[in-house]
Every structure is written in C-alpha cells, then in structure tokens.
Amino acid sequence: MTQSANRPDPSDETEDFPDPAGDTEDFLVAQVEKLLGENAALRSLIEGLQTRIAELERRLGLDSSNSSKPPSSDGPKRAARTSSLREPSGKQSGGQKGHPGETLKQVATPDAVIDHYPDRCRGCGAALTPAMAKCHSARQVFDLPEPRPPVVTEHRAHVCCCAQCGKRTQASFPAGVGAPVQYGPRICATVVYLLHGHFLPEDRLAELMRDLFGVGVVPATIARMSRCCANRLQGFVDAVRQEVCRAKVKHLDETGFRLGSKNRWLHVASTALLTFYRVCERGSLLAGVVGIVVHDHWKPYYTMKDVLHALCNAHHLRELKALIEFDHEDWARKMQILLRRACHVINLARERGLPPKPRLIALIERRYDAIVVEGLVFHQRLPAMRRAERRPGGKLRRVGHNLLLRFNHRRCDVLRFLHDPNVPFTNNQAEADARMMKLRQKISGGFRAPASADDFAIIRSVLSTARKQGWNILRTLTQGAEELTLALRTV
C-alpha cells in the first residue's frame, strides 16, 4: 500500500466544511440556527421528562396518610409513619385520668368453689383439719367450659285416634322443624356469625365447628345456612334502609370488589345506629334519600336531588398533606392548620354543650376565603401546563388547583360542620363500615355468585346494625325480621 493511499480524500470533508472560497458566514448562521433548534427541542424534552418524573415520584409517595388510598394498598414495605394528621394534645398515651377502664373482677357467686386447707402447722408441725379454719383468701380463675357435643332434641308428632269416630289425627311439628334431621337455630346463627362477622373461609369454618363443637358441617351446608338467614332477615334490612334514607344526616361511601370476573360495588349508607349495605353498579345511587349526606366528593353524589351535602374533611387534610410534602404549596399548609383549628373549636363547643360563637365562625370563614384566594393567585402565576403534563381525560390543571376549585365552589359543603351540630367533621362512619368489605377481600377474595354477594350485604347490614344497637349478636341472628324491626332505635 502506498503512502498516498493512506491520506484522507479532501472531497470527503466537503459536506462538513465549506469551501474556503465560499460564503462561510451563511453556513455558520445556518449551523447556529440548527443547533439552537436542537437545543430548544432537547430542553423541551428534558422539561417534559422532569415533569413526568416528578409526577411518578408523587404517585409513589402517596399512601393512606396523604391521599384517599386505603391502608390495605400501602403494602408491607411502607415506611413507618413519622407524622400524623392529628395535632399533639399534650397528654400522655394510654388511658386518661377519670377513664373507667375495664379489668377482670371477682364475682360474688362463683360457679364452682374448691377449698384448699393446710395439712401441717408451720409453727410446730402439728396436723391441721378443715374444722380448724378461721378465715380464707380467694382467687378466681375465669375459663371456658369443656366443649360439649350438640344437644339433640327429638320432636315427636303423635297420632291420636278419636274414641267417637275413630279418625286418626297427627299433631303438627313446630315451625322451623321441617326435616327428619336438621341443624338448630343456634348452630346456624353461630355459623353465619363466623362466616360474615369474622370472615372465616368456609373450609376453615367447617374445621372450627368440628373441633370446638363436634358439628360436621360442609361448605354447601354453610352456604345454605347463609342463604336462609339472609332471606329471613331481608324484611329487617328493608326497614333499616328506609330509616337511613329518612335520617337527618347519613354517611355514604362505596368500595369495589370482584364478582366472578366482573367488578361490582358495595355501597354503604349508615348512621351512628344503622348500617345499610347494597351490591350494585358503581353509578347506582340510593333512592329516596332526604336530609344531609356526608361523602368524599364522589361526583355522582351531586346528582342526588332534595339533599344537602357535607364533604369529608379528613380527605381534605390528607390531600393538603400531599400538596405540602410534594408540591410545597404554602397555602395548603395554612388551610390544613385552619381546618384543624376549626375542628377543635367545634369539638370544644360540643363538649361544653354550647354553640360556637358567631364571631369565631365568621373569623374562620374569612380566613378560609383568604387562603382560597391566595392559592388561586398562586396557581394563576404558575406557568401554563404543557400538553404532555395533561392527565388522561382531565383538564390542564394541577392537583392543587383542582382542590382549590373544590374549596371555592363547594365552600358551604366543606364548612357545613361549623353551622350544623349534627354534621361531623369527617366521613369516618361510612369509611369504617365499608372497611369490612376490604377485610373480607383480604381474607377470602371476591365472590363467585351474585347470591353470595347479596347474602353478605344483607347479613353485614344486620350484624353492623345490631352492634350499634347494643344487641346480642347470636340472639339477633335467631330472631325474626318483625321482632327486630320493632326493637330498632333510630335516635
């Protein structure tokens, strides 16, 4: 190979470098404009990626303490809480002074007494007899009785022959005794209570009944017991539904679950004394509702007619916490402090049995309006959101801006607890009632058949209402719908 063959060909560089005799100024201007365009495109891409990263980091940081996500979605790797939505009270943890407390106490008439006597004197070693006893000290042990096999009661319908006409007449069996062999109401109530009250899977429930009571039920029998109990108590649940609809203030919430391969929704309507569950489509709302409904700003609730609305401020505090932690919006910090103080003012007024002072309420409302205006001005000064930042199906607004618009447009619903002593600060009542479905899902998953989901809704309505009414659970499950309806308290 010759030396000339290793030299670069000058013609290969003509595309990158102009001919010295050419117009270099135009070439350089074009190159600068090209680079400036590429730089602007790269800056735009970087800004979009930074915005996307910030949004993804925000989503990863959301949990049950700063959003409406349920605690069950936090996962086992969730970091321990270092802060709480509650303000410090200055009190020590545990029971407070004056708290009655609950501890095991001795009873005056024990079921069994076992006497223990010393056999030798500790002084001289002489023999001692029970007749020498002068006094005693007592210690009581509370325990469960030995599990007993089920009590079998045989019903005999005798046939009598008339002495006058000779006709044979057989006695009727009692109501509820319709088979040669069947389980009694207490066994059925126990099975239903463990199934829907403590969410035991059917196989484990059958094992428990066999181990503790010697009752050999199978999953099919358990399902039949549940179905029969739900049918018998349907009338009582209908009465509960009517009372909830007529209540002055009721709490509404909803949660999803799997029914076969489809999504269904459990809607909850409850008060301090009543609970009504129903299985339906997500957009299906409870009909015939009047008064005030407390909810979490799910928009379909605002299509309900003839009702007033009150929004859950626990949700607002969590959303404000997220804005403080991730978006560093100062107005959110001020609103969080204001809502907490407003809640404290109302709680103190209720403890004293006096209405809050009108001047104080007016001051809270003026401060509320000022913070909303401050937040709206803050968001108006922010640069416009790019199309890449737009959420699917949403408008070009930031999370904090949307919350501010809710505070502005739904001002009366947010602050209704200030003016009506019957309206609570939160929607915790409905959320606690709806949590039972999530607990059931964590243990046993969804439902295979619509009838099973309906049974769950009916029996959970009965169990929750009975608990609030202070009724005995097993006795409630053995009674009829009419008897329970007559005993129902609404206030």
C-alpha positions in Angstrom: 0.0 0.0 0.0 1.4 3.4 -1.0 1.6 6.5 1.2 -0.9 8.3 -1.0 -3.5 5.6 -0.3 -3.4 6.4 3.5 -4.1 10.1 3.0 -7.8 11.2 3.5 -9.6 12.3 0.5 -10.3 16.0 0.7 -13.6 15.5 -1.1 -15.0 13.6 1.9 -15.0 16.7 4.1 -16.8 19.0 1.7 -20.1 18.2 3.4 -19.0 19.4 6.8 -16.7 22.3 5.9 -17.3 24.9 3.3 -15.0 25.7 0.5 -12.6 28.4 1.8 -13.6 30.3 -1.2 -17.3 30.0 -0.4 -19.6 32.1 1.9 -18.7 30.8 5.4 -20.9 33.3 7.2 -24.2 31.9 5.8 -23.0 28.4 6.7 -22.2 29.3 10.3 -25.5 31.1 10.7 -27.4 28.0 9.5 -25.4 25.8 11.8 -26.1 28.0 14.8 -29.8 28.1 14.0 -29.8 24.4 13.7 -28.1 23.9 17.0 -30.4 26.4 18.7 -33.4 24.5 17.4 -32.0 21.2 18.6 -31.2 22.8 22.0 -34.7 24.1 22.3 -36.1 20.7 21.5 -33.8 19.0 24.0 -34.8 21.5 26.7 -38.4 20.8 26.0 -37.9 17.1 26.2 -35.9 17.4 29.4 -38.7 19.6 30.9 -41.3 17.1 29.9 -39.2 14.2 31.4 -38.6 16.1 34.6 -42.3 16.8 34.9 -43.1 13.1 34.3 -40.5 12.0 36.9 -41.9 14.4 39.4 -45.5 13.1 38.8 -44.3 9.5 39.1 -42.4 10.3 42.3 -45.6 12.0 43.6 -47.6 8.9 42.9 -45.1 6.6 44.5 -45.1 8.8 47.6 -48.9 8.7 48.0 -50.3 6.4 50.7 -53.2 6.2 53.1 -51.8 9.1 55.1 -51.7 11.7 52.3 -54.4 10.6 49.8 -57.7 8.7 49.6 -55.9 5.4 49.1 -57.0 2.7 51.6 -54.5 1.4 54.2 -54.6 -2.0 52.5 -52.8 -0.5 49.5 -49.8 0.7 51.5 -48.1 -2.7 51.2 -45.6 -4.4 53.6 -42.7 -2.2 52.6 -44.3 1.1 53.5 -42.2 3.3 55.7 -43.2 3.9 59.3 -45.2 7.0 59.9 -43.3 9.9 61.2 -46.2 12.3 61.3 -49.9 12.2 61.9 -52.9 14.3 60.8 -53.8 14.7 64.5 -52.4 17.6 66.4 -50.5 16.8 69.6 -52.7 17.0 72.6 -50.0 17.3 75.2 -51.5 14.2 77.1 -49.6 11.0 77.8 -50.5 8.0 75.8 -52.9 5.4 77.2 -56.0 5.8 79.5 -56.6 9.3 80.8 -57.5 10.3 84.4 -61.1 9.5 85.1 -61.3 6.8 82.4 -63.4 3.9 83.9 -61.3 1.2 82.4 -62.1 -2.5 82.0 -60.4 -5.2 84.0 -61.3 -8.6 85.3 -63.1 -8.5 88.6 -64.1 -11.2 91.1 -67.8 -12.3 91.1 -69.8 -12.7 94.3 -71.2 -16.1 93.3 -68.7 -18.3 91.5 -69.8 -21.4 89.6 -67.5 -23.7 91.5 -65.6 -23.5 94.7 -62.5 -25.6 95.5 -61.3 -25.4 99.1 -57.7 -25.8 100.0 -56.6 -26.5 103.6 -53.1 -26.7 105.1 -52.2 -30.1 106.4 -49.4 -29.2 108.8 -48.8 -26.2 111.1 -45.9 -24.0 110.0 -45.0 -23.3 113.6 -44.9 -26.7 115.4 -45.7 -29.1 112.6 -48.9 -30.4 114.2 -51.7 -31.9 112.0 -54.4 -29.5 110.9 -58.1 -30.2 109.9 -60.7 -28.2 108.0 -62.6 -27.7 111.3 -59.8 -25.5 112.5 -60.2 -23.0 109.6 -60.8 -19.4 110.8 -60.8 -17.4 107.5 -59.7 -17.6 103.9 -58.4 -15.6 100.9 -59.9 -16.2 97.5 -58.6 -16.2 94.0 -60.8 -16.7 91.0 -60.0 -18.3 87.6 -62.2 -17.5 84.6 -62.2 -20.2 82.0 -64.3 -21.7 79.2 -66.3 -24.8 79.9 -65.3 -28.1 78.3 -66.7 -28.1 74.7 -69.8 -30.2 74.6 -71.4 -32.1 71.8 -74.5 -30.6 70.3 -77.8 -31.1 72.2 -80.2 -33.3 70.1 -83.9 -32.6 70.6 -86.3 -35.0 69.1 -89.8 -33.7 68.2 -92.5 -36.4 68.2 -95.8 -35.7 66.4 -98.1 -38.3 68.0 -101.1 -39.7 66.2 -104.3 -39.9 68.3 -107.3 -42.0 67.5 -110.7 -40.4 68.2 -112.8 -42.5 70.6 -116.1 -41.3 68.9 -115.5 -41.5 65.2 -112.2 -43.5 65.1 -110.4 -40.9 62.9 -106.7 -40.7 63.4 -105.2 -37.2 63.8 -101.5 -36.4 63.9 -100.0 -33.4 65.7 -98.2 -30.6 63.8 -94.5 -30.1 64.1 -93.3 -26.7 65.4 -92.4 -24.0 62.9 -88.9 -24.4 61.6 -88.8 -28.2 62.1 -89.3 -29.4 58.6 -86.9 -32.3 58.1 -86.1 -35.6 59.7 -82.7 -34.3 60.6 -81.6 -30.6 60.7 -79.4 -28.1 62.5 -81.0 -25.8 65.0 -81.1 -22.0 65.0 -78.1 -21.6 67.4 -75.8 -23.6 65.2 -77.0 -21.7 62.1 -76.5 -18.4 63.9 -73.0 -19.3 65.0 -72.0 -20.4 61.5 -73.4 -17.3 59.9 -71.8 -15.1 62.5 -68.3 -16.6 62.0 -68.8 -16.6 58.2 -69.9 -12.9 57.8 -68.9 -11.4 61.1 -65.3 -12.7 61.2 -64.9 -13.7 57.5 -63.7 -17.2 58.1 -63.5 -19.2 54.8 -66.0 -22.0 54.5 -63.4 -24.8 54.8 -61.8 -23.3 57.9 -65.2 -22.6 59.4 -66.2 -26.3 58.9 -63.0 -27.3 60.6 -63.6 -24.9 63.5 -67.1 -26.2 64.1 -65.9 -29.8 64.1 -63.0 -29.1 66.5 -64.9 -26.9 69.0 -68.5 -28.2 68.9 -68.3 -31.6 67.2 -70.6 -30.4 64.4 -69.7 -31.7 61.0 -70.9 -29.1 58.5 -69.7 -29.0 54.9 -69.3 -25.8 52.7 -72.5 -26.5 50.9 -74.4 -26.6 54.2 -72.7 -23.3 55.3 -73.8 -21.6 52.1 -77.4 -22.8 52.6 -77.4 -21.5 56.1 -76.2 -18.1 54.9 -78.9 -18.0 52.2 -81.7 -19.0 54.6 -80.6 -16.4 57.2 -80.4 -13.7 54.5 -83.9 -14.5 53.2 -85.3 -14.5 56.8 -83.8 -11.1 57.6 -84.5 -9.3 54.3 -87.5 -7.5 55.8 -85.5 -6.1 58.6 -82.8 -4.8 56.2 -85.5 -3.1 54.1 -86.7 -1.3 57.3 -83.1 -0.3 58.1 -82.8 1.1 54.5 -85.9 3.3 55.0 -84.7 4.6 58.3 -81.3 5.5 56.9 -82.9 7.4 54.0 -85.1 9.3 56.4 -82.3 10.1 58.8 -81.3 13.8 59.1 -77.7 13.1 58.5 -76.3 9.9 56.8 -72.9 8.9 55.6 -72.3 7.5 52.1 -69.3 5.6 50.8 -68.5 2.9 48.2 -65.8 0.3 47.6 -65.2 -2.1 44.8 -64.9 -5.9 44.8 -64.7 -8.8 42.3 -67.9 -10.8 41.5 -66.7 -13.6 39.3 -64.8 -12.0 36.5 -66.5 -8.6 36.8 -66.2 -5.5 39.0 -69.0 -4.7 41.3 -69.5 -2.1 44.1 -70.7 -2.3 47.6 -72.4 1.0 48.6 -72.7 1.9 52.2 -75.3 4.2 53.8 -75.1 4.5 57.6 -75.6 6.5 60.7 -74.4 6.1 64.3 -77.2 3.5 64.9 -77.9 2.0 61.4 -76.0 0.4 58.6 -77.3 -0.5 55.1 -75.2 -2.3 52.5 -76.2 -3.0 49.0 -74.4 -4.5 46.0 -74.9 -2.7 42.6 -73.2 -1.0 39.8 -70.9 1.9 40.6 -73.2 4.6 39.3 -76.4 3.3 41.0 -77.4 5.7 43.8 -79.7 5.1 46.8 -83.1 6.4 46.0 -85.5 8.3 48.3 -82.7 10.0 50.3 -83.5 13.3 52.1 -81.6 15.4 54.6 -77.8 15.8 54.6 -75.4 13.3 53.0 -71.8 13.2 54.1 -69.4 11.9 51.5 -65.9 12.2 49.9 -66.8 14.3 46.9 -67.6 11.5 44.6 -69.3 13.4 41.8 -72.3 11.2 41.2 -73.5 12.1 44.7 -74.1 15.6 43.5 -76.8 14.3 41.1 -78.9 13.3 44.1 -82.0 15.6 44.5 -83.6 17.1 47.6 -80.4 16.7 49.7 -77.7 18.9 51.2 -74.1 17.8 51.0 -71.2 17.8 53.6 -67.7 16.9 52.5 -65.3 14.7 54.4 -62.5 17.0 55.7 -60.3 14.0 56.7 -59.9 13.5 52.9 -59.1 17.2 52.6 -56.4 17.0 55.3 -54.8 14.1 53.5 -54.8 15.9 50.2 -53.4 19.0 51.7 -50.6 16.9 53.3 -49.6 15.6 49.9 -49.5 19.2 48.5 -47.3 20.2 51.4 -44.9 17.3 51.1 -44.6 17.0 47.3 -45.6 20.3 45.8 -44.5 22.6 48.6 -47.6 24.9 48.3 -47.8 27.3 51.2 -51.5 27.9 51.0 -52.1 24.2 51.6 -50.2 24.4 54.9 -52.3 27.4 56.0 -55.6 25.6 55.0 -54.5 22.5 56.9 -53.9 24.5 60.1 -57.3 26.3 59.7 -59.3 23.1 59.2 -57.7 21.5 62.2 -58.4 24.5 64.4 -62.0 24.7 63.1 -62.5 21.1 64.1 -61.0 21.8 67.5 -63.4 24.7 68.0 -66.4 22.6 67.2 -65.3 19.7 69.4 -64.8 22.0 72.4 -68.3 23.6 71.8 -69.9 20.2 71.7 -68.2 19.0 74.8 -69.5 22.1 76.7 -73.0 21.8 75.2 -72.9 25.3 73.8 -73.0 26.6 70.2 -69.7 28.1 68.9 -69.5 31.9 69.0 -70.8 33.5 65.7 -67.8 35.9 65.7 -65.4 33.0 65.8 -67.3 31.2 63.0 -67.2 34.4 60.9 -63.5 34.7 61.5 -62.8 31.1 60.4 -64.9 31.7 57.2 -63.0 34.9 56.4 -59.7 33.2 56.9 -60.9 30.3 54.7 -61.8 32.7 51.9 -58.5 34.5 52.1 -56.5 31.3 51.9 -58.5 30.1 48.8 -57.9 33.5 47.1 -54.2 33.2 47.9 -54.0 29.7 46.5 -55.8 30.7 43.3 -53.5 33.7 42.7 -50.5 31.4 43.3 -51.7 28.9 40.6 -52.6 31.7 38.2 -49.0 32.9 38.4 -47.5 29.5 37.6 -46.6 28.7 34.0 -49.2 27.1 31.9 -49.2 23.3 31.9 -47.9 21.6 28.8 -49.9 19.1 26.8 -47.5 16.4 27.9 -48.5 17.0 31.5 -52.2 16.6 30.9 -53.8 13.7 32.7 -55.9 11.4 30.6 -59.5 12.7 30.5 -58.7 15.7 32.6 -58.3 19.4 32.1 -55.0 21.3 32.1 -54.9 22.0 35.9 -52.6 20.9 38.7 -53.7 18.8 41.6 -53.6 21.8 44.0 -55.6 23.9 41.6 -58.3 21.3 41.4 -58.5 21.1 45.2 -58.7 24.9 45.4 -61.6 25.0 42.9 -63.4 22.4 45.1 -62.8 24.6 48.2 -64.1 27.6 46.3 -67.2 26.0 44.6 -68.1 23.7 47.5 -67.4 26.2 50.3 -70.8 25.5 52.1 -70.3 21.8 51.9 -66.8 21.9 53.3 -67.8 24.2 56.2 -71.2 22.7 56.9 -69.9 21.2 60.2 -69.5 24.7 61.5 -73.2 25.6 61.3 -74.9 22.3 61.9 -74.0 20.4 65.2 -75.4 17.1 63.6 -72.8 17.2 60.8 -69.4 15.6 61.7 -66.0 16.9 60.5 -65.3 13.6 58.7 -67.0 10.7 56.9 -65.3 8.2 59.1 -68.6 6.5 60.0 -69.1 5.2 56.4 -65.5 4.5 55.8 -65.3 2.3 58.9 -68.4 0.5 57.8 -67.1 0.0 54.3 -63.7 -1.3 55.6 -65.4 -4.6 56.4 -65.6 -5.5 52.7 -61.9 -4.8 52.2 -61.1 -7.0 55.2 -63.2 -9.8 53.8 -61.4 -9.4 50.4 -58.0 -9.7 52.1 -59.1 -13.0 53.7 -61.2 -14.7 51.2 -61.1 -12.6 48.0 -64.2 -11.8 46.0 -67.5 -13.7 45.4 -68.2 -16.3 42.8 -72.0 -15.9 42.6 -74.3 -12.8 42.9 -76.4 -14.6 45.6 -73.3 -14.8 47.8 -72.6 -11.1 47.5 -76.2 -10.3 48.3 -76.1 -12.5 51.3 -73.0 -10.7 52.5 -74.7 -7.3 52.1 -77.8 -8.4 54.0 -76.2 -10.1 56.9 -73.5 -7.5 57.3 -76.3 -4.9 57.5 -77.8 -6.9 60.3 -74.6 -7.5 62.2 -73.4 -3.9 62.0 -76.8 -2.5 63.0 -77.0 -5.0 65.9 -73.6 -4.0 67.1 -74.6 -0.3 67.0 -77.9 -1.0 68.8 -76.1 -3.0 71.5 -77.9 -6.2 70.8 -76.6 -9.7 71.4 -75.4 -10.9 68.1 -76.3 -14.6 68.2 -79.8 -13.8 69.6 -80.3 -11.3 66.8 -79.5 -13.9 64.2 -82.1 -16.3 65.6 -84.9 -13.7 65.8 -87.3 -12.8 63.0 -87.4 -9.7 60.9 -90.6 -8.3 62.5 -89.3 -8.7 66.1 -86.0 -6.9 65.2 -87.8 -4.1 63.4 -90.0 -3.3 66.4 -86.8 -3.1 68.6 -85.0 -0.8 66.2 -83.8 2.6 67.6 -83.1 5.4 65.2 -82.1 8.2 67.7 
